[in-house]
Amino acid sequence: MGNFLKSAKFRIIVCILALLVGVMIYALTMGGYTISTVGVFRSIAAPFQRASNAISSRVEYILEVYSNARENYEQNRALRSEINELQQQLADQEVLEAELERMEAYTGILEQHKEITYSAPCEVIGYLANDPFGAFMIDAGTADGLALYQPIVNAEGLIGVITEIGTDTATVTTILSPELSVAVYCSTTKDQGVLTGSVALAMEGKCRLQYLDKDTILSENKAIVTSGENGLFPKGYTVGYVQEVGMDETGLTAYAVIEPAADLAHLDMVMAITDHEGKEESR
């Protein structure tokens, strides 16, 4: 490097640069008139100027994009916050509407059956695993005035009875179970029988009405209600509707397949019947 600075080539380059600088100064002092050497210099500098302008434009574009992106980000953030708030309000409204429907259903039951005393509404907290008859648990027990074998109902009809109970929870066996028998009759034809469950029918969400007179005039869609004979259930409470009628294998009695009035597979709120006319101590 030291040798180059001392060489003739370096001296020549310095002289040329000095000459170019002198020409530029002379051109400026002459009021803007240029000579060919200045033009040559500008020609050499032009590509660098164009590159500088391109870089400057690119930087301005990037800065503008960044500025817009930042602004859009803030706007999107605000919109997301607003959407989340609206979604929460909608969810709260749906909860309130569901609760209102429950209270309206509860009030309707009270008005329909004034002779019956009900518990406060109970929440269904889960179905029992591996139970083919739809047994479930509720969030109320003896501390809430509930007791064994009290009937469980909702706005649609009879659901089952309490078969296990604790202080704060209880287990309900539904009318789909063969362990439960309910004396019932048809409110229009007056045909009487016993409602019980079976494994086969439980798979379809239905139960069986047995011991009907073989000459029964019972037909499809007829309403079946509790007869109140054994004192466990109040009289006249809807149980379900006739789906089909047939003869037993013996040929001595008829039977009917009953679809429960309540949707036993999708329960959320129920009540216990704590007292009713004709109630007797059972078991």
BAKOLZA-382066 format. One record per residue (C-alpha): z, x, y. Coordinates in steps of 0.05 Angstrom, whole numbers, plus 32768, in hexadecimal, padded with zeros to 4 digits. Example, Ala and Ser with C-alpha at 12.3 -4.5 7.8 and 13.67 -1.06 7.14 Angstrom:
BEGIN
809C80F67FA6;808F81117FEB;
END
This chain:
BEGIN
800080008000;8012803A802F;7FCF805B8022;7FA9801C8034;7FCC80178078;7FB7805E8087;7F6F80548070;7F30804B809A;7F248006807E;7F677FED8099;7F56800A80DE;7F137FE780DE;7F337FA380CB;7F667FAB8104;7F2E7FBA8135;7F077F7C811F;7F447F508127;7F527F6E816B;7F0A7F60817F;7F0F7F178168;7F4F7F0D818E;7F307F2B81CC;7EF47EFD81C6;7F217EC081C0;7F497ED481FE;7F097EE08225;7EED7E9C8211;7F2C7E7A8228;7F2A7E9E826B;7EE17E898276;7EF27E3F827B;7EE27E2B8234;7E9D7E4E822D;7E957E7081EA;7E697EA581CD;7E4C7EA98188;7E857ED2816D;7EB77E9B817F;7E8A7E69815C;7E8B7E95811E;7ED67E978121;7EDA7E4C8126;7EAB7E4480EB;7ED97E7080C3;7F177E4980D9;7EF77E0380CE;7F057DFE8083;7F4D7E10808F;7F537DDB80C6;7F347DA68098;7F647DB98061;7F9E7DB48092;7F877D6F80A9;7F807D588060;7FC57D71804F;7FE17D4F808E;7FC07D0D807B;7FD97D128034;80207D1F804B;801D7CE4807B;80037CB88042;803B7CCF8012;806F7CC38048;80547C7D8055;80537C6D800A;809A7C868003;80B07C5E803F;808F7C1E8024;80AB7C2B7FDF;80F17C327FFB;80E97BF28022;80CE7BCD7FE5;81077BE87FBB;813A7BCD7FEC;81167B8A7FEE;81137B867FA2;815C7B987F9E;816E7B607FCE;81427B2F7FA8;81617B437F65;81A67B387F83;81917AF47F9D;81727AE17F59;81B17AF67F34;81DB7ACC7F63;81AE7A8F7F5A;81AF7A987F0E;81FB7A9A7F10;81FC7A5B7F3A;81CD7A397F09;81F97A4E7ECE;82377A347EF1;821379F27F00;81FE79EB7EB7;824679F67EA1;825E79C27ED2;822979907EBC;823B799B7E73;828579917E83;827479527EAA;824C79377E6E;828779447E41;82B779207E6F;828778E67E75;828278E27E29;82CE78E57E23;82D678AE7E57;82A378847E33;82CA78897DF2;830A78757E15;82E878387E32;82C778257DF0;8306782A7DC6;834078177DF2;836B78087DB5;836878507D9E;8390788C7DB9;836A78CD7DBD;837E79157DC8;8362793E7E01;831C79597DF2;831D79947DC1;82EC79CD7DC1;82C879DF7D80;82D57A297D79;82AC7A367D3B;82937A1E7CF7;82B27A387CB7;82867A6B7C95;82697A597C51;82807A107C56;824579E47C42;826679A67C60;826B79BE7CA8;82B679C77CAF;82CA79E47CF3;830579F97D1D;831C79DD7D60;834779FC7D96;838179CB7D91;83BB79C37D61;840279A87D5B;841379C17DA0;83DF79917DBB;83F979547D94;83C9795A7D59;83DE79507D11;83C279547CCA;8390791E7CB6;838379057CFB;833B78EC7D02;830C79177D2C;82D578F47D54;82A678FC7D8E;827D78CD7DB9;824B78C07D80;827B78B17D48;82AB78C77D11;82A779117CFF;82E0791F7CCE;832B792C7CC9;835A79657CD6;836A79877C94;838D79C77CAC;83B579D07CEC;83DA7A057D13;83FC7A087D56;83BC7A147D7E;83837A077D4E;836E79D77D17;833A79D37CE0;830F79947CDA;82EE797D7C99;82B179527CA7;829979127C86;8264793C7C62;829A79577C33;82A879367BEF;82F279427BFC;82F1790B7C31;82E978C17C22;82E3788C7C58;82E578417C4D;82AA78247C74;827F77E67C7C;823F77CF7C9D;824E77AA7CDE;8213777B7CD4;820D776E7C89;825877797C7B;824777A37C3D;828377CF7C2C;828878127C09;82A678577C0B;828678907C32;828B78D57C14;826479167C11;823D793E7BDF;822279857BDC;81D9796E7BD8;81DD793D7C12;8207796D7C3C;81CD799D7C3C;81A679677C61;81DF79567C8F;81EA79127C6E;821E78EF7C43;822278B77C0F;823B78707C12;8252785C7BCC;8269781D7BA7;823C77ED7BCC;822F77AA7BAA;81F077AF7B80;81D577727BA4;81E077927BE8;81B1777F7C21;81BF77C07C45;818177DE7C64;816B781B7C8C;818878297CD1;81C377FA7CC8;820278147CE9;823D78277CBD;828478257CDB;82CA78317CC2;82EE77F67CA2;8334780F7CB3;834E77FA7C6E;837A78367C5E;8397783E7CA4;837E78857CAB;834278727CD6;833D783C7D0B;831278007CFC;82CC77FA7D18;82BF78447D28;827678587D1F;826978877CE4;821E78897CDC;81DE78647CCC;81BC78527C8A;8180787D7C77;817178617C32;818E78337BFD;818B783B7BB1;81AD78297B6F;81E078557B4D;81D078737B09;81FC783F7AE8;81D678067B07;821877E47B17;821D77F67B61;81EF780B7B9A;81F578467BC9;81DA78597C0D;81CA789C7C2E;81EB789F7C72;81D978CB7CAD;821878D97CD7;821678BD7D1D;823179007D38;820779407D35;823879657D08;821179A77D0B;821479AD7D57;825979997D6D;827B79B47DAC;82AF79827DC2;82D779517D98;831779277D9C;834D79157D6B;836478CD7D61;83AF78D27D68;83BF78887D63;839B78467D55;83A877FF7D40;83B877F87CF7;83CA78417CEF;83F678527CB4;841978917CA0;83EE78B57C6D;83FA78EE7C3E;
END
